[in-house]
């Protein structure tokens, strides 16, 4: 497979919204659909934590801190994974990383991360 690439993020005001996107270069649709995809985040001085995940079967899981505010989704034709982030609070400020585990060989892939800063 290729590289995992994130996009989106930036500076957002408290209460605002933004959407992160993730894709992998040179991935074919069947492999994309067979993978588990997730978003992690890491704030300065803190450990990386799972934010949301979506399995090949479409099951989703969220950290308690983002439930009801964030939504992970998958666009198979475009081979992209999204993280819709609403009602942002300063505590959401972090570098957000896209992660994938391939279903056919359990190989893990990480993106380089994209910064989300929630501040007025």
Phi and psi restraints in degrees (value plus and minus 20) as a CYANA .aco file:
   2 UNK   PHI    -118.1   -78.1
   2 UNK   PSI    -168.5  -128.5
   3 UNK   PHI    -116.8   -76.8
   3 UNK   PSI     126.3   166.3
   4 UNK   PHI    -107.4   -67.4
   4 UNK   PSI     110.2   150.2
   5 UNK   PHI    -148.9  -108.9
   5 UNK   PSI     107.6   147.6
   6 UNK   PHI    -120.9   -80.9
   6 UNK   PSI     136.3   176.3
   7 UNK   PHI    -167.5  -127.5
   7 UNK   PSI     143.8   183.8
   8 UNK   PHI      80.8   120.8
   8 UNK   PSI    -189.6  -149.6
   9 UNK   PHI      68.3   108.3
   9 UNK   PSI    -177.6  -137.6
  10 UNK   PHI      91.2   131.2
  10 UNK   PSI    -176.7  -136.7
  11 UNK   PHI    -113.5   -73.5
  11 UNK   PSI     107.0   147.0
  12 UNK   PHI    -151.5  -111.5
  12 UNK   PSI     121.5   161.5
  13 UNK   PHI     -97.1   -57.1
  13 UNK   PSI     130.9   170.9
  14 UNK   PHI     -74.6   -34.6
  14 UNK   PSI     116.5   156.5
  15 UNK   PHI      68.2   108.2
  15 UNK   PSI     -29.1    10.9
  16 UNK   PHI    -105.2   -65.2
  16 UNK   PSI    -196.1  -156.1
  17 UNK   PHI    -152.8  -112.8
  17 UNK   PSI     136.5   176.5
  18 UNK   PHI    -177.7  -137.7
  18 UNK   PSI     143.9   183.9
  19 UNK   PHI    -149.6  -109.6
  19 UNK   PSI     110.5   150.5
  20 UNK   PHI    -119.2   -79.2
  20 UNK   PSI     125.7   165.7
  21 UNK   PHI    -143.8  -103.8
  21 UNK   PSI     131.1   171.1
  22 UNK   PHI    -162.4  -122.4
  22 UNK   PSI     119.4   159.4
  23 UNK   PHI    -168.4  -128.4
  23 UNK   PSI     148.8   188.8
  24 UNK   PHI    -147.5  -107.5
  24 UNK   PSI     110.7   150.7
  25 UNK   PHI     -88.4   -48.4
  25 UNK   PSI     125.5   165.5
  26 UNK   PHI      41.9    81.9
  26 UNK   PSI       4.6    44.6
  27 UNK   PHI    -116.5   -76.5
  27 UNK   PSI     117.4   157.4
  28 UNK   PHI    -110.7   -70.7
  28 UNK   PSI     138.9   178.9
  29 UNK   PHI     -78.8   -38.8
  29 UNK   PSI     -62.0   -22.0
  30 UNK   PHI     -84.2   -44.2
  30 UNK   PSI     -57.7   -17.7
  31 UNK   PHI     -90.8   -50.8
  31 UNK   PSI     -61.7   -21.7
  32 UNK   PHI     -76.9   -36.9
  32 UNK   PSI     -67.4   -27.4
  33 UNK   PHI     -88.3   -48.3
  33 UNK   PSI     -46.5    -6.5
  34 UNK   PHI    -105.8   -65.8
  34 UNK   PSI     -22.6    17.4
  35 UNK   PHI    -114.9   -74.9
  35 UNK   PSI     138.4   178.4
  36 UNK   PHI    -115.1   -75.1
  36 UNK   PSI     114.6   154.6
  37 UNK   PHI    -140.4  -100.4
  37 UNK   PSI     127.8   167.8
  38 UNK   PHI    -173.2  -133.2
  38 UNK   PSI     140.6   180.6
  39 UNK   PHI    -137.6   -97.6
  39 UNK   PSI     111.7   151.7
  40 UNK   PHI    -136.7   -96.7
  40 UNK   PSI     143.4   183.4
  41 UNK   PHI    -162.3  -122.3
  41 UNK   PSI     135.5   175.5
  42 UNK   PHI    -161.7  -121.7
  42 UNK   PSI      97.3   137.3
  43 UNK   PHI    -111.1   -71.1
  43 UNK   PSI     137.1   177.1
  44 UNK   PHI     -75.1   -35.1
  44 UNK   PSI     110.0   150.0
  45 UNK   PHI      58.5    98.5
  45 UNK   PSI     -16.1    23.9
  46 UNK   PHI    -141.1  -101.1
  46 UNK   PSI     142.5   182.5
  47 UNK   PHI     -97.5   -57.5
  47 UNK   PSI     134.6   174.6
  48 UNK   PHI     -87.7   -47.7
  48 UNK   PSI     116.3   156.3
  49 UNK   PHI    -150.6  -110.6
  49 UNK   PSI     130.6   170.6
  50 UNK   PHI     -93.1   -53.1
  50 UNK   PSI     111.3   151.3
  51 UNK   PHI    -119.6   -79.6
  51 UNK   PSI     -70.9   -30.9
  52 UNK   PHI    -180.2  -140.2
  52 UNK   PSI     132.2   172.2
  53 UNK   PHI    -163.1  -123.1
  53 UNK   PSI     137.3   177.3
  54 UNK   PHI    -161.5  -121.5
  54 UNK   PSI     108.6   148.6
  55 UNK   PHI    -107.0   -67.0
  55 UNK   PSI     154.6   194.6
  56 UNK   PHI     -82.6   -42.6
  56 UNK   PSI     -46.7    -6.7
  57 UNK   PHI    -105.2   -65.2
  57 UNK   PSI     -21.6    18.4
  58 UNK   PHI      70.8   110.8
  58 UNK   PSI     -15.8    24.2
  59 UNK   PHI     -93.7   -53.7
  59 UNK   PSI     115.9   155.9
  60 UNK   PHI    -134.4   -94.4
  60 UNK   PSI     134.6   174.6
  61 UNK   PHI    -163.6  -123.6
  61 UNK   PSI     120.5   160.5
  62 UNK   PHI    -151.8  -111.8
  62 UNK   PSI     128.4   168.4
  63 UNK   PHI     -86.3   -46.3
  63 UNK   PSI     125.5   165.5
  64 UNK   PHI     -76.7   -36.7
  64 UNK   PSI     -53.7   -13.7
  65 UNK   PHI     -89.1   -49.1
  65 UNK   PSI     -35.8     4.2
  66 UNK   PHI    -138.5   -98.5
  66 UNK   PSI     -23.6    16.4
  67 UNK   PHI     -77.9   -37.9
  67 UNK   PSI     113.6   153.6
  68 UNK   PHI      65.1   105.1
  68 UNK   PSI     -30.2     9.8
  69 UNK   PHI    -136.5   -96.5
  69 UNK   PSI     -54.8   -14.8
  70 UNK   PHI    -129.9   -89.9
  70 UNK   PSI     129.7   169.7
  71 UNK   PHI    -157.3  -117.3
  71 UNK   PSI     106.3   146.3
  72 UNK   PHI    -118.5   -78.5
  72 UNK   PSI     119.7   159.7
  73 UNK   PHI    -167.6  -127.6
  73 UNK   PSI     146.1   186.1
  74 UNK   PHI    -152.4  -112.4
  74 UNK   PSI     112.2   152.2
  75 UNK   PHI    -132.3   -92.3
  75 UNK   PSI      78.5   118.5
  76 UNK   PHI     -86.1   -46.1
  76 UNK   PSI     -65.2   -25.2
  77 UNK   PHI     -78.2   -38.2
  77 UNK   PSI     -56.7   -16.7
  78 UNK   PHI    -109.8   -69.8
  78 UNK   PSI     -28.0    12.0
  79 UNK   PHI      33.4    73.4
  79 UNK   PSI      31.2    71.2
  80 UNK   PHI    -151.1  -111.1
  80 UNK   PSI     132.2   172.2
  81 UNK   PHI    -140.4  -100.4
  81 UNK   PSI     116.8   156.8
  82 UNK   PHI    -139.6   -99.6
  82 UNK   PSI     132.6   172.6
  83 UNK   PHI    -147.5  -107.5
  83 UNK   PSI      84.9   124.9
  84 UNK   PHI    -104.4   -64.4
  84 UNK   PSI     104.1   144.1
  85 UNK   PHI    -139.5   -99.5
  85 UNK   PSI      94.7   134.7
  86 UNK   PHI    -136.9   -96.9
  86 UNK   PSI     144.2   184.2
  87 UNK   PHI      29.2    69.2
  87 UNK   PSI      28.6    68.6
  88 UNK   PHI     -86.8   -46.8
  88 UNK   PSI     124.1   164.1
  89 UNK   PHI    -144.7  -104.7
  89 UNK   PSI     140.0   180.0
  90 UNK   PHI     -75.3   -35.3
  90 UNK   PSI     -50.7   -10.7
  91 UNK   PHI     -87.3   -47.3
  91 UNK   PSI     -31.2     8.8
  92 UNK   PHI    -102.2   -62.2
  92 UNK   PSI     -26.7    13.3
  93 UNK   PHI     -81.7   -41.7
  93 UNK   PSI     103.7   143.7
  94 UNK   PHI    -197.8  -157.8
  94 UNK   PSI     149.2   189.2
  95 UNK   PHI    -106.5   -66.5
  95 UNK   PSI     109.5   149.5
  96 UNK   PHI    -125.9   -85.9
  96 UNK   PSI     111.6   151.6
  97 UNK   PHI    -138.8   -98.8
  97 UNK   PSI     115.4   155.4
  98 UNK   PHI    -110.0   -70.0
  98 UNK   PSI     118.8   158.8
  99 UNK   PHI    -152.8  -112.8
  99 UNK   PSI     125.5   165.5
 100 UNK   PHI    -161.6  -121.6
 100 UNK   PSI     120.5   160.5
 101 UNK   PHI    -137.9   -97.9
 101 UNK   PSI      99.8   139.8
 102 UNK   PHI     -90.4   -50.4
 102 UNK   PSI     116.7   156.7
 103 UNK   PHI     -93.2   -53.2
 103 UNK   PSI     -46.7    -6.7
 104 UNK   PHI    -108.0   -68.0
 104 UNK   PSI     -38.0     2.0
 105 UNK   PHI    -163.6  -123.6
 105 UNK   PSI     -14.4    25.6
 106 UNK   PHI      39.7    79.7
 106 UNK   PSI       0.3    40.3
 107 UNK   PHI     -92.4   -52.4
 107 UNK   PSI     120.4   160.4
 108 UNK   PHI    -121.8   -81.8
 108 UNK   PSI     121.6   161.6
 109 UNK   PHI    -154.0  -114.0
 109 UNK   PSI     118.9   158.9
 110 UNK   PHI    -143.7  -103.7
 110 UNK   PSI     124.2   164.2
 111 UNK   PHI    -103.9   -63.9
 111 UNK   PSI     156.5   196.5
 112 UNK   PHI    -102.2   -62.2
 112 UNK   PSI     -34.8     5.2
 113 UNK   PHI      77.7   117.7
 113 UNK   PSI     130.3   170.3
 114 UNK   PHI    -155.8  -115.8
 114 UNK   PSI     117.9   157.9
 115 UNK   PHI    -105.7   -65.7
 115 UNK   PSI     114.4   154.4
 116 UNK   PHI    -141.1  -101.1
 116 UNK   PSI     102.3   142.3
 117 UNK   PHI    -140.4  -100.4
 117 UNK   PSI     101.8   141.8
 118 UNK   PHI    -126.4   -86.4
 118 UNK   PSI      90.1   130.1
 119 UNK   PHI    -180.9  -140.9
 119 UNK   PSI     129.7   169.7
